[in-house]
Amino acid sequence: MSTGLLALLAFSPILLAAILLVGLRWPAKHAMPLVYLVTAAIGLFAWEMSFNRVLASTLQGLLITLGLLWIIFGAILLLNTLKHSGGITAIRAGFATISPDRRIQAIIIAWLFGCFIEGASGFGTPAAIAAPLLVAIGFPAMAAVMLGMLVQSTPVSFGAVGTPIIVGVNTGLDSATIGAQLVEQGSSWAQFLQLITSEVAIIHATVGTVMPLIMVLMLTRFFGTQKSWKAGFEVLPFAIFAGLAFTVPYALTGVFLGPEFPSLAGGLIGLAIVTSAARLGFLLPKTTWDFAPADKWPSEWLGTVEMKLDQLTAKPMSSLRAWLPYVLVGALLVISRVVPQVGAALKAVVVNFPDLLGETGVSANFMPLYLPGGILVAVVLATFFFHKMKIRDLGLAVKESSGVLLSAGFVLLFTVPMVRILINSGVNGADLASMPILMARWVADSVGGIYPLLAPSVGALGAFIAGSNTVSNMMFSQFQFGVATSLGISSALVVAVQAIGAAAGNMVAIHNVVAASATVGLLGREGSILRKTIWPTLYYVLFTGLIALTAIYVLGVSDPLIAG
């Protein structure tokens, strides 16, 4: 079979998912079991994977799903706890004092708070936390999920305290061989990795500054009473200001301090600057924008997780006390990722599954305390005391949150194992590269010198498949490096745009959409979300590719391997 046909066959599960979810508008609970079966069949019969390996990959996916469900449960439980404690009522009132304008609220919560949470924990946590918070203050569930997905772009490459670079690129490249070449040319692996980090930060900042504007434009166009782009452009000065408030400290941190803190620093500094500016009315539009009354919203916009705050009898509380649990989440996530002793202590509680079914390299683990779910649950217990709650109210929060997991779990039971079969397909009886690598190789062979334009799309494809920037970088960094070397262009820059494309791909990653949708009870409408988030994703990968082409062929950007 030719490489082109094999690449098409490898791509067919992704194409099938797109057709069923986006084209035919199937709910993911119907589409993903079929996509899983097709993927398994291709692995078994075309790639000649052993049945044992397909089964081990499926089990690996189920164990990863357990971690995802733990995060979803923690995010929903915290929200429901705050609902019953009166915290959400206070938070909603607090945002009204900053600005009643939904466009401004979206920028502050989804963009800035979301960027900070991404920097602290990554792995889809911002959407899982920001989406239900937006619903709680009066956003339609679908709008909240869309905004939660769009924030999974610029901050993602430095999410989870730099994991996509520190783990993804570091382990995705053959650091021993490349490092030896660099030393021969008077450079080092550390310098090369920092060069990649700097280029990721600068290009992300360039492309990502307009993301708050894109978020607002999509909010007003798809969820406004007038379905208007114009209402979005009214907030252009403030949106660009909010973009820069994040991307300037983000880029500077990336260039001068490394990959751990750009998203954290950008989110924290940006949140302080933009919230203060909004309170002062700086650059705010003259008109206030809001949704139509909730009883006029289409049923498609509505989730099953409702915030019926008027029916609750919790005592009023200050904004500071209401926000304390979310501040605590951010602080604990940072401490657990930055202080080695704390991280090690939390990771010590682990359930390990090495070499599933004897398949070397197919393993999984579950760290209940280190995962954001553990931290979210810990904060829920602290909130019980901070907000002086009754046991009955906490019990109601647990009951409401548990119900959401049943529907979310069913979809993820098929989505994540499908991903693991694709990724683990490199060990097979047909002597073929893994399905993602074979797809990327065919693209590179087909396009030649203009490859830098498409390099971000390869990263995005990896994230679409795996739902993770880190995993995409692990799958494709060495491949991207090899293509750059064969073309005689900057390998650092091509690996950098791989990481950026992989960040953008999180906006359309199916199991990220499912996880975010689950937190607001919007399961079954993933295709509607994907039809919206695909456009910002295309913007991101296209402009990143154009910057890479310009940098390489117009500005002559090179790196130590080429310059030597």
C-alpha positions as CSV (number, residue, x, y, z in Angstrom):
1,M,0.0,0.0,0.0
2,S,1.4,3.5,-0.9
3,T,2.3,6.0,1.8
4,G,-0.5,8.3,0.6
5,L,-3.1,5.6,1.0
6,L,-1.7,4.6,4.4
7,A,-1.8,8.3,5.5
8,L,-5.4,8.5,4.4
9,L,-6.2,5.4,6.3
10,A,-4.5,6.8,9.4
11,F,-6.4,10.0,9.0
12,S,-9.8,8.3,8.6
13,P,-10.8,8.0,12.3
14,I,-10.2,11.8,12.6
15,L,-12.1,12.4,9.4
16,L,-15.0,10.2,10.6
17,A,-15.1,12.0,14.0
18,A,-15.3,15.4,12.1
19,I,-18.0,14.2,9.8
20,L,-20.2,12.7,12.5
21,L,-19.7,15.5,15.1
22,V,-19.5,18.6,12.9
23,G,-21.2,17.5,9.7
24,L,-24.0,15.2,10.8
25,R,-24.2,16.8,14.3
26,W,-24.2,13.4,16.1
27,P,-23.7,13.7,19.8
28,A,-20.3,12.4,20.9
29,K,-21.8,9.6,22.9
30,H,-23.0,8.1,19.6
31,A,-20.1,9.1,17.4
32,M,-17.1,8.2,19.6
33,P,-17.9,4.5,20.1
34,L,-18.0,4.1,16.3
35,V,-14.8,6.1,15.9
36,Y,-13.1,3.9,18.5
37,L,-14.1,0.7,16.7
38,V,-12.9,2.0,13.4
39,T,-9.5,3.0,14.9
40,A,-9.1,-0.4,16.6
41,A,-9.9,-2.2,13.3
42,I,-7.3,-0.1,11.4
43,G,-4.8,-0.8,14.1
44,L,-5.4,-4.5,14.0
45,F,-5.7,-5.2,10.3
46,A,-3.8,-2.4,8.5
47,W,-1.0,-1.7,11.0
48,E,-1.1,-5.3,12.3
49,M,-0.9,-4.3,15.9
50,S,-1.3,-7.3,18.2
51,F,-4.7,-7.7,19.9
52,N,-2.9,-7.4,23.2
53,R,-1.4,-4.0,22.3
54,V,-4.8,-2.7,21.2
55,L,-6.4,-3.9,24.4
56,A,-3.5,-2.5,26.5
57,S,-3.9,0.9,24.8
58,T,-7.6,0.8,25.5
59,L,-6.9,0.0,29.2
60,Q,-4.4,2.8,29.3
61,G,-7.0,5.2,27.8
62,L,-9.5,4.1,30.5
63,L,-7.0,4.9,33.3
64,I,-6.2,8.3,31.8
65,T,-10.0,8.9,31.6
66,L,-10.2,8.2,35.4
67,G,-7.8,11.2,35.9
68,L,-9.9,13.4,33.6
69,L,-13.1,12.5,35.4
70,W,-11.4,13.3,38.7
71,I,-10.6,16.8,37.4
72,I,-14.1,17.3,36.1
73,F,-15.6,16.2,39.4
74,G,-13.4,18.5,41.4
75,A,-14.3,21.5,39.2
76,I,-18.0,20.9,39.4
77,L,-18.0,20.1,43.1
78,L,-16.2,23.4,43.9
79,L,-18.8,25.3,41.8
80,N,-21.7,23.5,43.5
81,T,-20.2,24.0,46.9
82,L,-19.9,27.7,46.3
83,K,-23.5,27.7,45.0
84,H,-24.7,26.3,48.3
85,S,-22.4,28.4,50.4
86,G,-23.5,31.7,48.8
87,G,-20.1,32.3,47.2
88,I,-21.4,32.3,43.7
89,T,-24.0,34.9,44.5
90,A,-21.3,37.1,45.9
91,I,-19.0,36.5,42.9
92,R,-21.8,37.4,40.5
93,A,-22.5,40.6,42.4
94,G,-18.8,41.4,42.4
95,F,-18.5,41.2,38.6
96,A,-21.5,43.6,38.4
97,T,-19.4,46.1,40.3
98,I,-16.4,45.7,38.0
99,S,-18.6,45.9,34.9
100,P,-22.1,44.6,34.1
101,D,-20.9,44.2,30.4
102,R,-20.8,40.6,29.5
103,R,-17.9,41.2,27.0
104,I,-15.8,42.6,29.8
105,Q,-16.7,39.7,32.1
106,A,-15.7,37.2,29.4
107,I,-12.3,38.8,29.0
108,I,-11.6,39.0,32.8
109,I,-12.8,35.5,33.7
110,A,-12.2,33.4,30.5
111,W,-9.1,35.1,29.2
112,L,-7.1,36.3,32.2
113,F,-8.3,34.1,35.0
114,G,-8.3,31.2,32.5
115,C,-4.7,31.9,31.5
116,F,-3.6,32.0,35.1
117,I,-5.3,28.6,35.8
118,E,-3.7,27.2,32.6
119,G,-0.3,28.3,33.7
120,A,-0.8,26.6,37.1
121,S,-2.3,23.3,36.1
122,G,-2.9,22.9,32.3
123,F,-4.6,19.7,31.0
124,G,-8.0,21.3,30.2
125,T,-8.4,22.7,33.7
126,P,-9.2,26.3,32.6
127,A,-12.3,25.3,30.7
128,A,-13.4,23.0,33.5
129,I,-13.1,25.9,36.0
130,A,-14.0,28.9,33.9
131,A,-17.0,27.5,32.0
132,P,-19.1,26.7,35.1
133,L,-18.1,30.0,36.7
134,L,-19.4,31.8,33.6
135,V,-22.6,29.8,33.7
136,A,-23.0,30.7,37.4
137,I,-22.8,34.5,36.6
138,G,-25.4,34.2,33.9
139,F,-23.8,33.1,30.6
140,P,-25.4,30.5,28.4
141,A,-23.8,27.1,28.9
142,M,-22.7,26.9,25.2
143,A,-21.2,30.3,25.3
144,A,-19.3,29.4,28.5
145,V,-17.8,26.3,26.9
146,M,-16.9,28.1,23.7
147,L,-15.0,30.8,25.7
148,G,-13.4,28.1,27.9
149,M,-12.1,26.3,24.8
150,L,-10.8,29.5,23.2
151,V,-8.6,30.3,26.2
152,Q,-6.8,27.0,25.6
153,S,-4.6,28.6,23.0
154,T,-1.9,31.2,23.9
155,P,-1.2,30.1,27.5
156,V,-1.2,26.4,26.8
157,S,2.5,26.0,25.6
158,F,3.5,27.1,29.1
159,G,0.6,25.4,30.9
160,A,1.1,23.3,34.0
161,V,4.3,25.3,34.9
162,G,5.9,24.7,31.5
163,T,5.1,21.0,31.1
164,P,4.6,21.1,27.3
165,I,8.1,22.4,26.9
166,I,9.9,20.8,29.8
167,V,8.4,17.4,29.3
168,G,6.9,17.5,25.8
169,V,9.8,19.0,23.8
170,N,12.5,17.7,26.1
171,T,11.4,14.1,25.9
172,G,10.1,14.4,22.3
173,L,13.6,15.3,21.0
174,D,16.7,13.1,21.0
175,S,18.4,15.4,23.5
176,A,21.5,13.2,23.8
177,T,22.4,13.2,20.1
178,I,21.4,16.8,19.4
179,G,23.1,17.9,22.6
180,A,26.4,16.3,21.5
181,Q,26.1,18.2,18.1
182,L,25.5,21.4,19.9
183,V,28.5,21.0,22.2
184,E,30.7,20.5,19.2
185,Q,29.5,23.9,17.9
186,G,30.1,25.7,21.1
187,S,26.5,25.6,22.2
188,S,24.5,23.4,24.6
189,W,21.2,21.6,25.0
190,A,20.0,24.1,27.7
191,Q,20.7,27.0,25.3
192,F,18.9,25.3,22.5
193,L,15.8,24.6,24.6
194,Q,15.8,28.2,25.8
195,L,16.0,29.4,22.2
196,I,12.9,27.3,21.5
197,T,11.2,28.7,24.6
198,S,11.9,32.3,23.6
199,E,10.6,31.7,20.0
200,V,7.5,30.1,21.4
201,A,6.9,33.0,23.7
202,I,7.4,35.7,21.1
203,I,5.3,34.1,18.4
204,H,2.5,33.2,20.8
205,A,2.5,36.8,22.1
206,T,2.3,38.1,18.5
207,V,-0.5,35.8,17.4
208,G,-2.3,35.6,20.8
209,T,-2.7,39.3,21.6
210,V,-6.0,39.5,19.5
211,M,-7.5,36.4,21.2
212,P,-9.6,38.4,23.7
213,L,-11.0,40.3,20.7
214,I,-11.8,37.1,18.9
215,M,-13.5,35.7,22.0
216,V,-15.7,38.8,22.3
217,L,-16.5,38.8,18.5
218,M,-17.6,35.2,18.7
219,L,-19.6,35.9,21.8
220,T,-21.6,38.8,20.3
221,R,-21.9,37.1,16.8
222,F,-23.3,33.8,18.1
223,F,-25.0,34.7,21.3
224,G,-26.1,38.3,21.0
225,T,-29.7,39.4,20.3
226,Q,-28.5,41.1,17.1
227,K,-26.0,38.3,16.1
228,S,-23.6,41.2,15.4
229,W,-19.8,41.5,14.9
230,K,-20.2,45.2,15.4
231,A,-21.0,44.8,19.1
232,G,-17.8,42.8,19.5
233,F,-15.7,45.5,17.7
234,E,-17.0,48.1,20.2
235,V,-14.8,46.6,22.8
236,L,-11.7,46.4,20.5
237,P,-9.5,48.9,22.5
238,F,-10.2,47.2,25.8
239,A,-9.8,43.7,24.3
240,I,-6.4,44.6,22.8
241,F,-5.3,46.2,26.0
242,A,-6.3,43.0,27.9
243,G,-4.4,40.9,25.3
244,L,-1.3,43.0,25.8
245,A,-1.6,43.0,29.6
246,F,-1.2,39.2,29.3
247,T,1.2,38.8,26.4
248,V,3.8,41.4,27.3
249,P,4.7,40.0,30.7
250,Y,4.2,36.5,29.2
251,A,6.8,37.1,26.4
252,L,9.3,38.8,28.7
253,T,9.0,35.9,31.2
254,G,9.5,33.3,28.5
255,V,12.6,35.0,27.0
256,F,14.3,35.9,30.3
257,L,13.1,33.3,32.9
258,G,12.3,30.2,30.9
259,P,9.3,28.0,30.3
260,E,7.9,27.6,33.8
261,F,6.2,30.9,34.5
262,P,5.1,32.8,31.3
263,S,1.4,31.9,31.6
264,L,1.3,32.2,35.4
265,A,3.0,35.6,35.4
266,G,1.0,36.9,32.4
267,G,-2.3,35.8,33.9
268,L,-1.6,37.2,37.4
269,I,-0.2,40.5,36.2
270,G,-2.8,40.9,33.5
271,L,-5.6,40.1,35.9
272,A,-4.4,42.8,38.3
273,I,-4.0,45.4,35.5
274,V,-7.2,44.7,33.6
275,T,-9.5,44.4,36.6
276,S,-8.2,47.7,38.0
277,A,-8.6,49.4,34.6
278,A,-12.2,48.0,34.3
279,R,-13.1,49.4,37.7
280,L,-11.8,52.8,36.6
281,G,-13.7,52.6,33.3
282,F,-10.5,52.7,31.3
283,L,-11.2,52.0,27.5
284,L,-14.6,50.5,28.3
285,P,-17.2,50.9,25.5
286,K,-19.9,53.5,26.0
287,T,-22.7,50.9,25.7
288,T,-23.3,47.9,28.0
289,W,-23.9,44.6,26.2
290,D,-25.9,41.7,27.6
291,F,-27.6,38.5,26.5
292,A,-31.3,38.3,25.8
293,P,-33.4,37.3,28.8
294,A,-32.7,33.6,29.7
295,D,-36.2,32.5,28.9
296,K,-35.6,33.5,25.3
297,W,-32.4,31.5,24.8
298,P,-32.5,28.6,22.3
299,S,-32.6,25.2,24.0
300,E,-29.2,24.4,22.3
301,W,-27.5,27.0,24.5
302,L,-28.7,25.4,27.8
303,G,-26.9,22.9,29.9
304,T,-28.3,20.7,32.6
305,V,-26.1,22.2,35.4
306,E,-28.3,25.1,36.6
307,M,-27.5,27.8,39.1
308,K,-30.8,28.5,40.7
309,L,-29.3,31.0,43.1
310,D,-32.6,32.7,44.0
311,Q,-33.9,29.5,45.6
312,L,-30.9,29.3,48.0
313,T,-30.9,30.7,51.5
314,A,-27.2,31.1,52.1
315,K,-26.1,34.2,54.0
316,P,-24.5,37.1,52.1
317,M,-20.7,37.2,52.1
318,S,-17.9,39.5,50.9
319,S,-16.4,39.2,47.4
320,L,-13.0,38.5,49.0
321,R,-14.4,35.5,51.0
322,A,-16.3,34.3,48.0
323,W,-13.2,34.3,45.8
324,L,-10.9,32.8,48.4
325,P,-11.5,29.2,47.2
326,Y,-10.5,30.1,43.6
327,V,-7.4,32.0,44.9
328,L,-6.6,29.0,47.0
329,V,-6.9,26.7,44.0
330,G,-4.4,28.9,42.1
331,A,-2.0,29.1,45.0
332,L,-2.1,25.3,45.7
333,L,-1.6,24.4,42.1
334,V,1.4,26.7,41.9
335,I,2.9,25.5,45.1
336,S,2.4,21.8,44.1
337,R,4.1,22.4,40.7
338,V,6.9,24.7,41.9
339,V,8.0,23.4,45.3
340,P,9.7,20.0,44.6
341,Q,9.1,18.7,48.1
342,V,5.3,19.4,48.0
343,G,5.0,17.9,44.5
344,A,6.9,14.8,45.5
345,A,4.8,14.3,48.6
346,L,1.5,14.6,46.5
347,K,2.9,12.3,43.8
348,A,3.9,9.7,46.4
349,V,0.2,8.7,46.6
350,V,0.0,6.9,43.2
351,V,-1.6,3.9,41.7
352,N,0.8,2.5,39.1
353,F,0.0,0.3,36.1
354,P,3.4,-0.5,34.5
355,D,3.5,-2.5,31.3
356,L,-0.2,-3.1,30.9
357,L,-0.8,-6.7,29.7
358,G,3.0,-7.1,29.3
359,E,3.1,-4.4,26.6
360,T,6.4,-2.5,27.1
361,G,5.8,1.3,26.9
362,V,2.0,1.0,27.5
363,S,1.6,2.1,31.1
364,A,-0.5,4.4,33.2
365,N,-0.8,5.9,36.7
366,F,-3.4,7.7,38.7
367,M,-2.2,10.4,41.2
368,P,-5.3,11.5,43.1
369,L,-3.6,14.1,45.2
370,Y,-1.3,15.7,42.6
371,L,-3.9,15.9,39.8
372,P,-5.9,19.2,39.9
373,G,-9.0,17.1,40.9
374,G,-7.3,16.4,44.3
375,I,-6.5,20.0,44.9
376,L,-10.0,21.1,43.9
377,V,-11.5,18.6,46.4
378,A,-9.1,19.7,49.1
379,V,-10.3,23.3,48.5
380,V,-13.9,22.2,48.7
381,L,-13.2,20.7,52.2
382,A,-11.5,24.0,53.2
383,T,-14.4,26.0,51.8
384,F,-16.8,24.0,54.0
385,F,-15.1,25.6,57.0
386,F,-14.3,29.1,55.4
387,H,-17.9,29.6,54.4
388,K,-19.4,28.0,57.6
389,M,-21.5,25.5,55.6
390,K,-23.9,22.8,56.9
391,I,-23.2,19.1,56.2
392,R,-26.5,18.9,54.3
393,D,-25.4,21.6,51.8
394,L,-22.1,19.9,51.1
395,G,-24.0,16.6,50.7
396,L,-26.2,18.3,48.1
397,A,-23.2,19.6,46.2
398,V,-21.6,16.1,46.1
399,K,-24.9,14.6,44.9
400,E,-25.3,17.2,42.1
401,S,-21.7,16.9,41.0
402,S,-21.7,13.0,40.9
403,G,-24.6,13.0,38.5
404,V,-22.7,14.8,35.8
405,L,-19.9,12.3,35.8
406,L,-22.1,9.4,34.5
407,S,-22.8,11.1,31.2
408,A,-19.3,12.5,30.7
409,G,-17.7,9.3,31.6
410,F,-19.5,7.3,28.9
411,V,-18.1,9.6,26.1
412,L,-14.6,9.7,27.4
413,L,-14.5,5.9,27.8
414,F,-14.3,5.7,24.0
415,T,-12.5,9.0,23.1
416,V,-9.3,8.6,25.2
417,P,-8.7,4.9,24.3
418,M,-9.1,5.8,20.6
419,V,-6.3,8.3,21.1
420,R,-4.0,5.9,22.8
421,I,-4.4,3.3,20.0
422,L,-3.3,6.0,17.5
423,I,-0.3,7.0,19.6
424,N,0.7,3.4,20.4
425,S,0.4,2.1,16.9
426,G,4.2,2.5,16.2
427,V,4.8,-1.0,17.5
428,N,3.2,-3.3,14.9
429,G,3.7,-6.3,12.6
430,A,3.6,-4.2,9.4
431,D,6.8,-2.3,10.2
432,L,5.0,1.0,9.9
433,A,5.5,4.3,11.8
434,S,2.7,5.2,14.2
435,M,-0.4,6.6,12.5
436,P,0.2,10.3,13.6
437,I,3.9,10.1,12.5
438,L,3.0,8.6,9.1
439,M,0.4,11.3,8.5
440,A,2.9,14.0,9.3
441,R,5.6,12.4,7.1
442,W,3.4,12.3,4.1
443,V,2.5,16.0,4.5
444,A,6.2,16.9,4.7
445,D,7.2,14.8,1.7
446,S,4.3,16.4,-0.3
447,V,5.0,20.1,0.3
448,G,8.8,20.6,0.5
449,G,10.1,24.1,1.1
450,I,6.8,25.7,2.2
451,Y,6.7,23.2,5.1
452,P,7.1,25.8,7.8
453,L,3.7,27.2,6.8
454,L,2.1,23.8,7.7
455,A,4.3,22.8,10.6
456,P,1.9,24.4,13.2
457,S,-0.9,22.3,11.7
458,V,1.0,19.1,12.4
459,G,1.2,20.2,16.0
460,A,-2.5,21.1,16.0
461,L,-3.3,17.6,14.5
462,G,-1.4,16.0,17.4
463,A,-3.3,18.0,20.0
464,F,-6.6,17.3,18.2
465,I,-5.8,13.5,18.4
466,A,-4.4,13.5,22.0
467,G,-6.1,16.5,23.6
468,S,-2.7,17.5,24.9
469,N,0.0,20.0,23.8
470,T,2.5,17.9,25.8
471,V,1.6,14.6,24.0
472,S,1.6,16.3,20.6
473,N,5.1,17.7,21.3
474,M,6.3,14.2,22.4
475,M,4.9,12.6,19.3
476,F,6.1,15.2,16.7
477,S,9.0,17.3,18.0
478,Q,11.7,14.9,16.7
479,F,9.8,14.5,13.4
480,Q,9.6,18.4,13.0
481,F,13.3,18.6,13.9
482,G,14.2,16.1,11.2
483,V,12.2,17.8,8.5
484,A,13.8,21.2,9.4
485,T,17.3,19.6,9.2
486,S,16.6,18.0,5.9
487,L,15.3,21.3,4.5
488,G,18.3,23.2,5.9
489,I,16.2,25.6,7.9
490,S,16.0,26.6,11.6
491,S,15.2,23.4,13.6
492,A,14.6,25.5,16.8
493,L,12.0,27.6,15.0
494,V,10.2,24.6,13.4
495,V,10.0,22.8,16.8
496,A,8.8,26.1,18.3
497,V,5.9,26.4,15.9
498,Q,5.1,22.7,16.5
499,A,4.6,23.6,20.2
500,I,2.5,26.7,19.2
501,G,0.3,24.7,16.8
502,A,-0.2,22.0,19.4
503,A,-1.4,24.7,21.8
504,A,-3.9,25.9,19.3
505,G,-5.1,22.4,18.6
506,N,-6.4,22.2,22.2
507,M,-9.3,24.5,21.0
508,V,-10.7,21.6,18.9
509,A,-9.5,18.6,20.9
510,I,-12.5,16.4,21.2
511,H,-12.0,15.1,24.7
512,N,-11.3,18.6,25.9
513,V,-14.6,19.7,24.4
514,V,-16.3,16.8,26.1
515,A,-14.7,17.5,29.5
516,A,-15.6,21.2,29.4
517,S,-19.1,20.4,28.2
518,A,-19.6,18.0,31.1
519,T,-18.9,20.7,33.7
520,V,-22.0,22.6,32.5
521,G,-24.1,19.7,31.5
522,L,-23.9,20.4,27.7
523,L,-23.0,16.8,26.6
524,G,-24.4,15.9,23.1
525,R,-23.6,19.2,21.5
526,E,-19.9,18.9,21.0
527,G,-20.2,19.3,17.2
528,S,-21.8,22.8,17.7
529,I,-18.8,23.8,19.8
530,L,-16.3,22.4,17.3
531,R,-17.9,24.3,14.4
532,K,-17.3,27.5,16.3
533,T,-13.8,26.8,17.7
534,I,-12.4,25.6,14.4
535,W,-12.2,29.2,13.0
536,P,-9.9,30.6,15.8
537,T,-7.8,27.4,15.5
538,L,-7.3,28.0,11.7
539,Y,-6.4,31.6,12.4
540,Y,-3.8,30.6,15.0
541,V,-2.1,27.9,12.9
542,L,-2.2,30.0,9.7
543,F,-0.7,33.1,11.2
544,T,1.9,31.1,13.1
545,G,2.9,29.4,9.9
546,L,3.1,32.7,8.0
547,I,5.4,34.1,10.8
548,A,7.6,31.0,10.5
549,L,7.9,31.3,6.7
550,T,8.7,35.0,7.0
551,A,11.3,34.5,9.8
552,I,13.1,31.7,7.9
553,Y,13.0,33.0,4.3
554,V,12.8,36.8,4.7
555,L,14.5,37.5,8.0
556,G,17.0,34.6,7.7
557,V,16.4,33.3,11.2
558,S,18.7,30.3,12.0
559,D,19.8,28.5,15.1
560,P,23.1,27.1,16.6
561,L,22.9,23.8,14.6
562,I,22.5,25.6,11.3
563,A,24.7,28.6,12.0
564,G,27.7,26.5,12.9
